[in-house]
Amino acid sequence: MIFLITGVNHKTAPVEVRERLAFDHTALPAALADLRSCPGVFEGLILSTCNRVEIAVTADDGVDPAADVGRFLCDSRKEPLEAIAPYLYHFTGDEAIHHLFRVASSLDSMVLGEPQILGQLKTAYAVAKAEGALGGLLETILTRAFGVAKRVRSETGIGESAVSVGYAAVELAREIFGTLAGKKVMIVGAGKMSELAARHLRRSGASDIFVTNRTRERAQDLARVFAGTLVEYDRFLATLPEMDIVIASSGAPFFLLRKDQMRRVIEARRNRPMFLIDIAVPRNIEPAVNELDNVFVYDIDDLQRVVETNVGERKKRAGQAEQIVAEEVERMLSRLRAREVAPTITSLQDQLEQLRLAEVARLRGRLGALTPQQEEAVEALTRGIVNKIAHGPISELRRQAGQPEGIHLIDAIRKVFRLEE
């Protein structure tokens, strides 16, 4: 049986190619049915994200699944083969298992250690399982991939450190407040970076989002994204004492928040801590604000330094993660090789038993009538001879099953005893 992964990702194809090959979630059931109709394909899975589109299949040894999957992609995405072939990669056997384990463990992601890919892979698995596209070797490998990813995250902590400006802001806010549950966030300006930071904060438990901007319509749009509350631009200073976190990303060429203003704000808050994220260039918050007690100001350079430090830390942990993946790949291959030997052992035992029964039947007429005790003796004698003949080959098959060269012994035993495929 062949295990194959074919696909494109952020390293092999530009976004315009990935977009053309992407599968909408609602189209997956029909696409899986088409995939399984390819000649010799037993199982199939389609993983489609913003950074990768991968097709995993198990197929009969007598077919060329790489060509079939390539044609499936072309037909289903209505793209000529010559347009996508330069971007495709193909992994089979050991390499395919290694690639899948790395993908699940986020070692092949654009952001090393990000957790989203594992959830996306589990969703793809659930859809394929629901459509009856899994149930054999591919399902076994996928299930193990989930365990490998869990081991990588728990033993290396590769996903613990923030590697984006937005996420770094969240981690710093957590250090200040302990928990973000119930915290209120004010977004000043409508920059993309502040939107991303606010999105991370919302996911981390910040309950209420308030938005203000010189252009009221843009503020309304952003408030709608977060199911937030619009604050009129000329009133945002008056509402600041209610806020725990402020994200400033305005295009104003001057400071929107000065030290004297923030002193009044923090006094109105009765010195409860306040976290200010200044992602604007030029800055929106006067640096002197950081001199106030219980006011914590971080600008884009501060956040970027956190990110760069954490990226380096993740790269260090990735080395440990790669070792874990390599160990798990070898363990998986040993299990699969052990599975391969079981049918050979069963065939050998069946064939020897049939030979034993045939010989006993052939000589029965010459033996004459036998007493029950004599029947038992003949049965025990012949079965004992067969078991002694089979013991050596079967013991060696089991011993070699997990070894890389074990497949050669399996072939030799099948030839020696003329076992059918």
Secondary structure as the mmCIF struct_conf table of DSSP 4:
data_model
#
loop_
_struct_conf.conf_type_id
_struct_conf.id
_struct_conf.beg_label_comp_id
_struct_conf.beg_label_asym_id
_struct_conf.beg_label_seq_id
_struct_conf.end_label_comp_id
_struct_conf.end_label_asym_id
_struct_conf.end_label_seq_id
STRN STRN1 ILE A 2 ASN A 9
TURN_TY1_P TURN_TY1_P1 HIS A 10 THR A 12
BEND BEND1 ALA A 13 ALA A 13
HELX_RH_AL_P HELX_RH_AL_P1 VAL A 15 LEU A 21
HELX_RH_3T_P HELX_RH_3T_P1 HIS A 25 ALA A 27
HELX_RH_AL_P HELX_RH_AL_P2 LEU A 28 ARG A 36
TURN_TY1_P TURN_TY1_P2 SER A 37 SER A 37
BEND BEND2 CYS A 38 CYS A 38
TURN_TY1_P TURN_TY1_P3 PRO A 39 GLY A 40
STRN STRN2 VAL A 41 SER A 48
BEND BEND3 CYS A 50 ASN A 51
STRN STRN3 ARG A 52 ALA A 59
TURN_TY1_P TURN_TY1_P4 ASP A 61 GLY A 62
BEND BEND4 VAL A 63 VAL A 63
HELX_RH_AL_P HELX_RH_AL_P3 PRO A 65 ARG A 77
TURN_TY1_P TURN_TY1_P5 LYS A 78 LYS A 78
HELX_RH_AL_P HELX_RH_AL_P4 LEU A 81 ILE A 84
HELX_RH_3T_P HELX_RH_3T_P2 ALA A 85 TYR A 87
STRN STRN4 TYR A 89 THR A 92
HELX_RH_AL_P HELX_RH_AL_P5 GLY A 93 ALA A 104
TURN_TY1_P TURN_TY1_P6 SER A 105 SER A 106
BEND BEND5 LEU A 107 VAL A 111
TURN_TY1_P TURN_TY1_P7 LEU A 112 GLY A 113
BEND BEND6 PRO A 115 PRO A 115
HELX_RH_AL_P HELX_RH_AL_P6 GLN A 116 ALA A 130
TURN_TY1_P TURN_TY1_P8 GLU A 131 GLY A 132
BEND BEND7 GLY A 135 GLY A 136
HELX_RH_AL_P HELX_RH_AL_P7 LEU A 137 THR A 156
TURN_TY1_P TURN_TY1_P9 ILE A 158 GLY A 159
BEND BEND8 GLU A 160 SER A 161
BEND BEND9 SER A 164 SER A 164
HELX_RH_AL_P HELX_RH_AL_P8 VAL A 165 PHE A 177
BEND BEND10 GLY A 178 GLY A 178
TURN_TY1_P TURN_TY1_P10 ALA A 181 GLY A 182
STRN STRN5 LYS A 184 VAL A 188
BEND BEND11 GLY A 189 GLY A 189
HELX_RH_AL_P HELX_RH_AL_P9 LYS A 192 ARG A 203
TURN_TY1_P TURN_TY1_P11 SER A 204 GLY A 205
STRN STRN6 ASP A 208 THR A 212
BEND BEND12 ARG A 214 THR A 215
HELX_RH_AL_P HELX_RH_AL_P10 ARG A 216 VAL A 225
TURN_TY1_P TURN_TY1_P12 PHE A 226 ALA A 227
STRN STRN7 THR A 229 LEU A 230
HELX_RH_3T_P HELX_RH_3T_P3 TYR A 233 ARG A 235
HELX_RH_AL_P HELX_RH_AL_P11 PHE A 236 THR A 239
HELX_RH_3T_P HELX_RH_3T_P4 LEU A 240 GLU A 242
BEND BEND13 ASP A 244 ASP A 244
STRN STRN8 ILE A 245 ALA A 248
BEND BEND14 PRO A 253 PHE A 254
BEND BEND15 LEU A 256 LEU A 256
STRN STRN9 LEU A 257 LEU A 257
HELX_RH_AL_P HELX_RH_AL_P12 LYS A 259 ALA A 268
TURN_TY1_P TURN_TY1_P13 ARG A 269 ASN A 271
STRN STRN10 MET A 274 ASP A 278
BEND BEND16 VAL A 281 PRO A 282
BEND BEND17 ASN A 284 ASN A 284
STRN STRN11 ILE A 285 ILE A 285
HELX_RH_3T_P HELX_RH_3T_P5 PRO A 287 GLU A 291
BEND BEND18 LEU A 292 LEU A 292
TURN_TY1_P TURN_TY1_P14 ASP A 293 ASN A 294
STRN STRN12 VAL A 295 ASP A 299
HELX_RH_AL_P HELX_RH_AL_P13 ILE A 300 LEU A 367
BEND BEND19 ALA A 369 ALA A 369
HELX_RH_AL_P HELX_RH_AL_P14 PRO A 372 GLN A 400
TURN_TY1_P TURN_TY1_P15 ALA A 401 GLY A 402
BEND BEND20 GLN A 403 GLN A 403
TURN_TY1_P TURN_TY1_P16 PRO A 404 GLU A 405
HELX_RH_AL_P HELX_RH_AL_P15 GLY A 406 VAL A 416
TURN_TY1_P TURN_TY1_P17 PHE A 417 ARG A 418
#
